[in-house]
Amino acid sequence: MIKRSLISGFILFALIFCVPFALFAERSGDWEYKINDENESMITKYYNWEKSTDVEIPAIIDDYEVKSIGKSTFSCTGLTSVIIPNGVTSIGRYAFEACEGLTSINIPEGVTIIGDGAFFGCTGLTSITIPKSVKLIESGAFYHCPGLTSITIPEGVTSIHGVTFEHCHGLTSVTIPNTVTSIGDYAFSVCEGLTSIIIPNSVVNIG
């Protein structure tokens, strides 16, 4: 069962992240982006971060639909609010790393992957909604988000990867669906506020 879920996760990752994007980035206003073979764009950098607190990611940039938020797109300590458009399907590695001022974020339905460390060190984050469309939450996605108090992992996610919620000191409630079969190493390490957790019978491996 675990082997099958890992293979499924790998296939999903490959389908979404392995569509080749252009080697060189384009720039449009405050945004840098790349285009893949299907004429879809991936946001790779936001330039106006020093002056912005509230940011709305465009749904279309230079006539290309935005489908992905790339690696380390935002590293903005002053960012407090982000609106992600409905067309986005993946949030890349460390996309919002160390955005300490970010207090809440609504991930739209349609996003299927939250990458490694996507919200790593978002110490001000107190609320996040993970949609039912999400199938893969990678390692350390919410590492050191001490302001989070509750998390509901959606049906369809098969694995809680290692260190996903490590150092989430304020976490008191976690809902794990029956689709989860494995919980990785240190997934909930140093979550001092978590006094109880219900692990479904579907889980056959805990790291």
C-alpha positions as a Markdown table, in Angstrom:
| # | Residue | x | y | z |
|---|---|---|---|---|
| 1 | Met | 0.0 | 0.0 | 0.0 |
| 2 | Ile | 2.8 | 2.5 | 1.0 |
| 3 | Lys | 4.8 | 1.6 | -2.2 |
| 4 | Arg | 1.7 | 2.2 | -4.3 |
| 5 | Ser | 1.0 | 5.6 | -2.6 |
| 6 | Leu | 4.6 | 6.7 | -3.1 |
| 7 | Ile | 4.5 | 5.8 | -6.8 |
| 8 | Ser | 1.2 | 7.7 | -7.2 |
| 9 | Gly | 2.8 | 10.7 | -5.5 |
| 10 | Phe | 5.8 | 10.6 | -7.7 |
| 11 | Ile | 3.6 | 10.4 | -10.8 |
| 12 | Leu | 1.6 | 13.4 | -9.7 |
| 13 | Phe | 4.8 | 15.3 | -8.9 |
| 14 | Ala | 6.2 | 14.5 | -12.4 |
| 15 | Leu | 3.0 | 15.5 | -14.2 |
| 16 | Ile | 2.9 | 18.9 | -12.6 |
| 17 | Phe | 6.5 | 19.9 | -12.0 |
| 18 | Cys | 8.3 | 18.2 | -14.9 |
| 19 | Val | 6.6 | 20.0 | -17.7 |
| 20 | Pro | 9.6 | 21.9 | -19.0 |
| 21 | Phe | 9.7 | 25.7 | -18.5 |
| 22 | Ala | 11.8 | 28.0 | -20.6 |
| 23 | Leu | 15.4 | 28.4 | -19.5 |
| 24 | Phe | 15.3 | 32.2 | -19.4 |
| 25 | Ala | 12.7 | 34.2 | -17.5 |
| 26 | Glu | 10.6 | 37.1 | -18.9 |
| 27 | Arg | 9.6 | 40.2 | -16.9 |
| 28 | Ser | 6.3 | 42.0 | -16.9 |
| 29 | Gly | 6.0 | 44.9 | -14.4 |
| 30 | Asp | 6.8 | 43.6 | -10.9 |
| 31 | Trp | 6.7 | 40.0 | -12.0 |
| 32 | Glu | 9.3 | 37.6 | -13.4 |
| 33 | Tyr | 8.0 | 34.4 | -15.1 |
| 34 | Lys | 8.8 | 31.5 | -17.3 |
| 35 | Ile | 6.6 | 29.7 | -19.9 |
| 36 | Asn | 6.3 | 26.0 | -20.5 |
| 37 | Asp | 5.6 | 24.0 | -23.7 |
| 38 | Glu | 1.8 | 24.4 | -23.1 |
| 39 | Asn | 2.0 | 28.2 | -23.0 |
| 40 | Glu | 1.4 | 28.3 | -19.3 |
| 41 | Ser | 3.4 | 30.5 | -17.0 |
| 42 | Met | 5.1 | 30.0 | -13.7 |
| 43 | Ile | 5.8 | 33.1 | -11.5 |
| 44 | Thr | 9.4 | 33.0 | -10.4 |
| 45 | Lys | 10.0 | 36.4 | -8.7 |
| 46 | Tyr | 8.2 | 39.4 | -7.3 |
| 47 | Tyr | 10.3 | 42.6 | -7.5 |
| 48 | Asn | 8.3 | 45.1 | -5.5 |
| 49 | Trp | 8.5 | 43.3 | -2.2 |
| 50 | Glu | 10.1 | 46.1 | -0.3 |
| 51 | Lys | 7.1 | 48.4 | -0.8 |
| 52 | Ser | 4.2 | 45.9 | -0.8 |
| 53 | Thr | 2.2 | 44.5 | 2.1 |
| 54 | Asp | -0.8 | 43.2 | 0.1 |
| 55 | Val | -0.2 | 41.3 | -3.2 |
| 56 | Glu | -2.5 | 39.9 | -5.7 |
| 57 | Ile | -0.9 | 37.4 | -8.0 |
| 58 | Pro | -2.2 | 37.9 | -11.6 |
| 59 | Ala | -4.3 | 35.1 | -13.2 |
| 60 | Ile | -2.9 | 36.0 | -16.6 |
| 61 | Ile | 0.5 | 37.6 | -17.4 |
| 62 | Asp | 1.3 | 38.7 | -20.9 |
| 63 | Asp | -1.6 | 36.5 | -22.2 |
| 64 | Tyr | -0.2 | 33.4 | -20.4 |
| 65 | Glu | -2.3 | 31.8 | -17.7 |
| 66 | Val | -0.4 | 31.6 | -14.4 |
| 67 | Lys | -0.4 | 27.9 | -13.3 |
| 68 | Ser | 2.5 | 27.8 | -10.8 |
| 69 | Ile | 4.2 | 29.8 | -8.1 |
| 70 | Gly | 7.9 | 28.9 | -8.5 |
| 71 | Lys | 10.7 | 28.3 | -6.0 |
| 72 | Ser | 11.5 | 31.2 | -3.6 |
| 73 | Thr | 9.2 | 33.6 | -5.4 |
| 74 | Phe | 8.5 | 35.6 | -2.3 |
| 75 | Ser | 10.9 | 36.1 | 0.6 |
| 76 | Cys | 9.2 | 39.2 | 2.0 |
| 77 | Thr | 9.2 | 39.9 | 5.7 |
| 78 | Gly | 6.7 | 42.8 | 5.2 |
| 79 | Leu | 4.1 | 40.8 | 3.2 |
| 80 | Thr | 0.8 | 40.5 | 5.1 |
| 81 | Ser | -1.7 | 39.3 | 2.5 |
| 82 | Val | -1.5 | 37.3 | -0.8 |
| 83 | Ile | -4.3 | 36.5 | -3.1 |
| 84 | Ile | -3.6 | 33.4 | -5.3 |
| 85 | Pro | -5.7 | 33.1 | -8.5 |
| 86 | Asn | -7.9 | 30.1 | -9.1 |
| 87 | Gly | -5.9 | 28.8 | -12.1 |
| 88 | Val | -2.8 | 28.0 | -10.0 |
| 89 | Thr | -2.2 | 24.3 | -9.5 |
| 90 | Ser | 1.1 | 24.2 | -7.6 |
| 91 | Ile | 3.0 | 26.1 | -5.0 |
| 92 | Gly | 6.7 | 25.6 | -5.4 |
| 93 | Arg | 9.6 | 25.0 | -2.9 |
| 94 | Tyr | 10.1 | 27.8 | -0.4 |
| 95 | Ala | 7.6 | 30.0 | -2.4 |
| 96 | Phe | 6.8 | 32.0 | 0.7 |
| 97 | Glu | 9.8 | 31.3 | 2.9 |
| 98 | Ala | 10.3 | 33.6 | 5.9 |
| 99 | Cys | 7.2 | 35.8 | 5.0 |
| 100 | Glu | 6.9 | 36.5 | 8.7 |
| 101 | Gly | 4.2 | 39.2 | 8.3 |
| 102 | Leu | 1.8 | 36.8 | 6.5 |
| 103 | Thr | -1.1 | 36.1 | 8.8 |
| 104 | Ser | -3.5 | 34.2 | 6.7 |
| 105 | Ile | -3.7 | 32.8 | 3.2 |
| 106 | Asn | -6.4 | 31.1 | 1.2 |
| 107 | Ile | -5.1 | 28.4 | -1.1 |
| 108 | Pro | -7.7 | 28.1 | -4.0 |
| 109 | Glu | -9.4 | 24.9 | -5.1 |
| 110 | Gly | -7.3 | 23.5 | -7.9 |
| 111 | Val | -3.9 | 23.5 | -6.2 |
| 112 | Thr | -2.7 | 19.9 | -6.0 |
| 113 | Ile | 0.8 | 20.3 | -4.7 |
| 114 | Ile | 2.3 | 22.3 | -1.9 |
| 115 | Gly | 6.1 | 22.1 | -2.3 |
| 116 | Asp | 9.0 | 21.6 | 0.2 |
| 117 | Gly | 9.2 | 24.4 | 2.7 |
| 118 | Ala | 6.5 | 26.4 | 0.9 |
| 119 | Phe | 5.6 | 28.3 | 4.0 |
| 120 | Phe | 8.8 | 27.6 | 5.9 |
| 121 | Gly | 9.3 | 30.2 | 8.7 |
| 122 | Cys | 6.0 | 32.0 | 8.2 |
| 123 | Thr | 5.9 | 32.8 | 11.9 |
| 124 | Gly | 2.9 | 35.2 | 11.7 |
| 125 | Leu | 0.7 | 32.7 | 9.9 |
| 126 | Thr | -2.3 | 31.9 | 12.1 |
| 127 | Ser | -4.8 | 30.6 | 9.6 |
| 128 | Ile | -4.6 | 28.6 | 6.4 |
| 129 | Thr | -7.2 | 26.7 | 4.4 |
| 130 | Ile | -5.9 | 23.7 | 2.5 |
| 131 | Pro | -8.4 | 22.8 | -0.3 |
| 132 | Lys | -9.7 | 19.3 | -1.1 |
| 133 | Ser | -7.8 | 19.4 | -4.4 |
| 134 | Val | -4.4 | 19.1 | -2.7 |
| 135 | Lys | -3.0 | 15.6 | -3.0 |
| 136 | Leu | 0.7 | 16.2 | -2.0 |
| 137 | Ile | 2.1 | 18.2 | 0.8 |
| 138 | Glu | 5.9 | 17.9 | 0.7 |
| 139 | Ser | 8.5 | 17.9 | 3.5 |
| 140 | Gly | 8.7 | 21.0 | 5.7 |
| 141 | Ala | 5.8 | 22.7 | 4.0 |
| 142 | Phe | 4.7 | 24.4 | 7.2 |
| 143 | Tyr | 7.9 | 24.1 | 9.2 |
| 144 | His | 8.2 | 26.6 | 12.0 |
| 145 | Cys | 4.8 | 28.2 | 11.7 |
| 146 | Pro | 4.2 | 28.7 | 15.4 |
| 147 | Gly | 1.1 | 30.7 | 15.0 |
| 148 | Leu | -0.9 | 28.0 | 13.4 |
| 149 | Thr | -3.5 | 26.5 | 15.8 |
| 150 | Ser | -5.3 | 24.0 | 13.7 |
| 151 | Ile | -4.8 | 22.1 | 10.5 |
| 152 | Thr | -7.2 | 20.0 | 8.4 |
| 153 | Ile | -5.5 | 17.7 | 5.9 |
| 154 | Pro | -7.8 | 17.1 | 3.0 |
| 155 | Glu | -9.0 | 13.7 | 1.8 |
| 156 | Gly | -6.8 | 12.4 | -1.0 |
| 157 | Val | -3.5 | 13.2 | 0.7 |
| 158 | Thr | -1.7 | 9.8 | 1.2 |
| 159 | Ser | 1.4 | 10.9 | 3.1 |
| 160 | Ile | 2.4 | 13.5 | 5.7 |
| 161 | His | 6.0 | 14.0 | 4.8 |
| 162 | Gly | 8.9 | 14.4 | 7.3 |
| 163 | Val | 9.1 | 17.7 | 9.3 |
| 164 | Thr | 6.0 | 19.0 | 7.6 |
| 165 | Phe | 4.7 | 20.6 | 10.8 |
| 166 | Glu | 7.8 | 20.6 | 12.9 |
| 167 | His | 8.2 | 23.5 | 15.3 |
| 168 | Cys | 4.5 | 24.5 | 15.0 |
| 169 | His | 4.4 | 25.3 | 18.7 |
| 170 | Gly | 0.8 | 26.7 | 18.7 |
| 171 | Leu | -0.7 | 23.7 | 16.9 |
| 172 | Thr | -3.5 | 22.2 | 19.1 |
| 173 | Ser | -5.6 | 20.4 | 16.6 |
| 174 | Val | -4.9 | 18.2 | 13.5 |
| 175 | Thr | -7.4 | 16.3 | 11.4 |
| 176 | Ile | -5.9 | 13.4 | 9.5 |
| 177 | Pro | -8.1 | 11.8 | 6.8 |
| 178 | Asn | -8.4 | 8.1 | 6.2 |
| 179 | Thr | -6.5 | 8.4 | 2.9 |
| 180 | Val | -3.2 | 8.9 | 4.8 |
| 181 | Thr | -1.1 | 5.8 | 5.0 |
| 182 | Ser | 2.2 | 7.1 | 6.3 |
| 183 | Ile | 3.5 | 9.9 | 8.6 |
| 184 | Gly | 7.1 | 10.8 | 8.0 |
| 185 | Asp | 10.0 | 11.5 | 10.4 |
| 186 | Tyr | 9.5 | 14.4 | 12.8 |
| 187 | Ala | 6.3 | 15.4 | 11.0 |
| 188 | Phe | 4.9 | 16.9 | 14.3 |
| 189 | Ser | 8.1 | 17.2 | 16.2 |
| 190 | Val | 8.3 | 20.1 | 18.8 |
| 191 | Cys | 4.5 | 20.8 | 18.6 |
| 192 | Glu | 4.2 | 21.4 | 22.3 |
| 193 | Gly | 0.6 | 22.5 | 22.1 |
| 194 | Leu | -0.6 | 19.3 | 20.5 |
| 195 | Thr | -1.8 | 17.3 | 23.4 |
| 196 | Ser | -3.8 | 14.7 | 21.5 |
| 197 | Ile | -4.2 | 13.4 | 17.9 |
| 198 | Ile | -6.4 | 10.8 | 16.3 |
| 199 | Ile | -4.4 | 8.6 | 13.8 |
| 200 | Pro | -6.7 | 6.8 | 11.4 |
| 201 | Asn | -6.5 | 3.0 | 10.9 |
| 202 | Ser | -5.3 | 3.7 | 7.3 |
| 203 | Val | -1.9 | 4.7 | 8.7 |
| 204 | Val | 0.5 | 1.8 | 8.5 |
| 205 | Asn | 3.8 | 3.6 | 8.9 |
| 206 | Ile | 5.0 | 6.3 | 11.3 |
| 207 | Gly | 8.5 | 7.6 | 11.0 |
